[in-house]
Amino acid sequence: MFEARAETTAVSVSDPDGEISEARWFETLPEDTRDREEILRWRDRFFD
């Protein structure tokens, strides 16, 4: 997990290994997100 502040909402990905299948901003964390429960716990600890 990595925390950062966005300077823009434009999506630009540098992926030399071709591992990233999609990159986008979203309002709600998708149900099929890897490590979803861990991410939600982190979010609740810092943002709620």
C-alpha positions as CSV (number, residue, x, y, z in Angstrom):
1,M,0.0,0.0,0.0
2,F,1.2,3.5,-0.8
3,E,-0.1,6.8,0.3
4,A,0.4,10.0,-1.8
5,R,-1.3,13.3,-2.6
6,A,-2.4,13.8,-6.2
7,E,-1.4,17.0,-8.0
8,T,-3.7,16.2,-10.9
9,T,-6.5,13.8,-11.7
10,A,-5.1,13.1,-15.2
11,V,-4.2,9.4,-15.4
12,S,-0.7,8.7,-16.8
13,V,1.0,5.3,-16.3
14,S,4.6,4.3,-16.9
15,D,4.5,0.5,-17.0
16,P,7.6,-1.0,-18.6
17,D,6.8,-4.5,-17.5
18,G,3.2,-4.5,-18.7
19,E,1.8,-5.4,-15.3
20,I,-0.9,-2.7,-15.0
21,S,-4.2,-3.6,-16.6
22,E,-6.1,-0.4,-15.7
23,A,-5.5,2.8,-13.9
24,R,-8.3,5.2,-12.9
25,W,-9.8,7.4,-10.2
26,F,-12.9,6.1,-8.5
27,E,-15.3,7.3,-5.8
28,T,-16.0,3.9,-4.3
29,L,-13.5,1.1,-4.0
30,P,-14.5,-1.7,-6.4
31,E,-15.6,-5.0,-4.8
32,D,-12.9,-7.0,-6.7
33,T,-10.0,-4.8,-5.4
34,R,-7.1,-6.8,-4.2
35,D,-6.5,-6.4,-0.4
36,R,-9.8,-4.5,-0.3
37,E,-10.4,-5.0,3.4
38,E,-6.9,-3.9,4.3
39,I,-7.3,-0.7,2.2
40,L,-10.7,0.1,3.8
41,R,-9.2,-0.3,7.3
42,W,-6.4,2.1,6.3
43,R,-8.9,4.6,4.8
44,D,-11.1,4.5,7.9
45,R,-8.1,5.0,10.2
46,F,-6.9,8.1,8.3
47,F,-9.9,9.7,6.7
48,D,-13.1,9.0,8.8
